[in-house]
Amino acid sequence: MIRLRRVLFLSQPRAEAMRPPREAAMISITDVGKPAVRLRQGWAAVHRVSFDDFDPADEGMLEDEVEYVPLSVDQAQQLAAFIDDIAGRCSSLVVHCRYGQSRSAAVAKAVCDAHGLSFPVGYEMHNPYVWRTVGDALRVR
């Protein structure tokens, strides 16, 4: 039986250039209003989601003129359903966002926590709001 053993997070340019590994799924995170990323053919499954790298509790960002759209609970539940679906048929999950540092790392960390997989020790650039929201959705399942 196949089971999820590895979760990677990386930038959009690296995701676009990546050849899909065998038995690998992709979560493609884009900024709101940006076009879908062009991924190579061959992924076992792909889930696309758009939200900004934003924590609603971050009052400093609220002062900007830009209207940020955070990850919604519904989106987190859809991510959790996708992860549950691929966990028994894919050995690897690749998560990308624009820079491959915050949103993708947060989703990867939540998946690693939920599935008992290793995450880079000391890595703290992940978005805490995304990590909590996706982690909560994964625990409810």
C-alpha positions as CSV (number, residue, x, y, z in Angstrom):
1,M,0.0,0.0,0.0
2,I,1.2,3.5,-0.9
3,R,1.2,6.1,1.9
4,L,2.3,9.7,2.1
5,R,6.0,9.7,3.1
6,R,7.4,13.0,2.0
7,V,6.2,16.6,1.8
8,L,8.1,19.3,-0.1
9,F,7.5,23.1,-0.3
10,L,9.0,25.3,-3.0
11,S,8.6,28.4,-5.1
12,Q,6.3,28.9,-8.1
13,P,9.2,28.9,-10.7
14,R,10.6,25.7,-9.2
15,A,7.1,24.1,-9.4
16,E,6.7,25.1,-13.0
17,A,10.0,23.6,-13.9
18,M,9.6,20.4,-11.9
19,R,9.1,17.1,-13.5
20,P,6.4,15.3,-11.5
21,P,7.9,12.5,-9.4
22,R,6.2,9.1,-9.5
23,E,3.1,8.9,-7.2
24,A,3.3,12.6,-6.4
25,A,0.5,15.2,-5.9
26,M,0.7,19.0,-6.1
27,I,-1.0,21.8,-4.1
28,S,-0.6,25.0,-6.2
29,I,-1.2,28.2,-4.2
30,T,-1.5,31.4,-6.1
31,D,-2.1,35.0,-5.1
32,V,-5.7,36.1,-5.4
33,G,-6.3,37.5,-8.9
34,K,-3.2,35.9,-10.5
35,P,-3.5,33.3,-13.3
36,A,-3.2,29.6,-12.6
37,V,0.4,28.2,-12.7
38,R,1.4,26.2,-15.7
39,L,2.5,22.8,-14.3
40,R,3.9,20.0,-16.3
41,Q,1.8,17.0,-17.1
42,G,2.1,13.8,-15.0
43,W,1.0,14.8,-11.4
44,A,-1.1,12.1,-9.8
45,A,-3.4,14.8,-8.5
46,V,-3.4,18.6,-8.4
47,H,-5.3,21.0,-6.1
48,R,-5.3,24.7,-7.0
49,V,-6.2,27.3,-4.4
50,S,-5.9,31.1,-4.3
51,F,-5.4,33.2,-1.2
52,D,-2.9,35.9,-0.1
53,D,0.0,35.5,2.3
54,F,-2.0,37.2,5.1
55,D,-2.9,36.7,8.7
56,P,-6.2,38.4,9.6
57,A,-4.8,39.1,13.1
58,D,-1.9,41.1,11.6
59,E,-3.2,44.7,12.2
60,G,-0.1,46.2,10.6
61,M,-1.1,44.9,7.2
62,L,-4.6,46.2,7.6
63,E,-3.3,49.7,7.3
64,D,-2.1,49.1,3.7
65,E,-4.3,50.2,0.8
66,V,-4.3,46.7,-0.5
67,E,-7.2,44.4,0.3
68,Y,-5.7,41.0,1.2
69,V,-7.7,37.8,1.0
70,P,-6.7,35.2,3.7
71,L,-7.2,31.5,3.5
72,S,-10.8,30.7,4.4
73,V,-12.0,27.8,6.6
74,D,-13.8,26.4,3.5
75,Q,-10.5,26.4,1.5
76,A,-8.7,24.8,4.4
77,Q,-11.4,22.0,4.5
78,Q,-11.0,21.5,0.8
79,L,-7.3,21.2,1.2
80,A,-7.8,18.7,4.0
81,A,-10.1,16.6,1.9
82,F,-7.6,16.7,-1.0
83,I,-4.8,15.6,1.4
84,D,-6.9,12.8,2.8
85,D,-7.7,11.6,-0.7
86,I,-4.1,11.5,-1.9
87,A,-2.5,10.2,1.4
88,G,-3.3,6.6,0.5
89,R,-2.3,6.7,-3.1
90,C,0.6,9.2,-3.3
91,S,4.0,8.8,-1.7
92,S,4.9,12.5,-2.1
93,L,3.1,15.9,-1.8
94,V,4.6,19.0,-3.3
95,V,3.2,22.4,-2.2
96,H,4.2,25.6,-3.9
97,C,3.4,29.3,-3.5
98,R,4.9,32.4,-5.1
99,Y,8.2,32.4,-3.1
100,G,8.0,28.9,-1.5
101,Q,8.6,30.2,2.0
102,S,5.4,31.1,3.9
103,R,2.0,29.7,2.6
104,S,3.5,26.6,1.1
105,A,5.6,25.9,4.1
106,A,2.6,26.4,6.4
107,V,0.5,23.8,4.5
108,A,3.5,21.5,4.3
109,K,4.1,21.8,8.1
110,A,0.4,21.1,8.8
111,V,0.5,18.0,6.7
112,C,3.7,16.8,8.3
113,D,2.2,17.4,11.8
114,A,-0.9,15.5,10.9
115,H,0.9,12.5,9.3
116,G,3.8,12.3,11.6
117,L,6.3,13.3,8.9
118,S,9.5,15.3,9.4
119,F,9.6,19.1,8.7
120,P,12.8,21.1,8.5
121,V,13.9,21.7,12.1
122,G,14.0,25.4,13.0
123,Y,12.1,26.6,10.0
124,E,9.9,29.4,11.2
125,M,9.1,31.4,8.0
126,H,5.7,29.6,7.6
127,N,2.5,31.6,7.9
128,P,1.1,30.7,11.4
129,Y,-2.5,31.5,10.4
130,V,-2.4,29.2,7.4
131,W,-0.6,26.5,9.5
132,R,-3.3,26.6,12.3
133,T,-6.2,26.8,9.9
134,V,-5.1,23.9,7.7
135,G,-4.0,21.9,10.8
136,D,-7.4,22.4,12.4
137,A,-9.1,21.2,9.2
138,L,-6.9,18.1,9.1
139,R,-7.6,17.3,12.8
140,V,-11.4,17.5,12.3
141,R,-11.3,14.7,9.6
